[in-house]
Amino acid sequence: MKKTVIVLLTGLLTVGSLVAANVPPAAEQIAATLLAAPEKRREGAEVLGYNAEGKLVTLREGNNDLICLADDPSNESFSAACYHRDLEPFMARGRELAAQGVTGKERHAMRWKEVDEGRLSMPRDARTLYVLTGKRYDAASGKVEGAYLRWVIYSPYATPETTGLTTEAVPNAPWLMYPGTAGAHIMINPPRAE
């Protein structure tokens, strides 16, 4: 019995040490995350990131309408996002469902249904999400290697008829994803650098 408990505790300490070793310092997370935001909006943005245990926490309070979400240190590639504060209930619910193992289409459908039923807050007017992806953040240069910034404009219940947009992904042009749903949004994917 004692041996089992010791082995179990040793395993938990090892996992905890691995998590702590992979979590960048708060200042580094903040610097990397803010690269997703428009330059003139970075100073006042709230930043959510990860503590030594790998839990999502507020790394920096904000005083404007942007919330920025740091790269998940457990993922190999880099991805940070900034979005309008009014989208936080929708985004937080998405994180909550993902933590419960609900992903993909099922996660989308659950959130949309909750918005439709008035149980989950979602603004009716357009709100923007900025997503910065790449290979990794290099703290020495302050840059994301292979950086690619794209924009998403949430427009709940938008359709091709209300926006004039196609629902087909068109290279280098905006298009409408999930038309007619609470999660309808306009995708804007600029050309990738060669």
Sequence and secondary structure as in RCSB ss.txt:
>XXXX:A:sequence
MKKTVIVLLTGLLTVGSLVAANVPPAAEQIAATLLAAPEKRREGAEVLGYNAEGKLVTLREGNNDLICLADDPSN
ESFSAACYHRDLEPFMARGRELAAQGVTGKERHAMRWKEVDEGRLSMPRDARTLYVLTGKRYDAASGKVEGAYLR
WVIYSPYATPETTGLTTEAVPNAPWLMYPGTAGAHIMINPPRAE
>XXXX:A:secstr
 HHHHHHHHHHHHHHHHHHHHHS  HHHHHHHHGGGS GGGSTT EEEEE TTS EEEEE  SSSEEEE   TTS
SSEEEEEEEGGGHHHHHHHHHHHHTT  HHHHHHHHHHHHHTTSS   SS EEEEEEEESEEETTTTEEET EEE
EEEE TT  HHHH   SS  TTS EEESTTSTT EEEE      
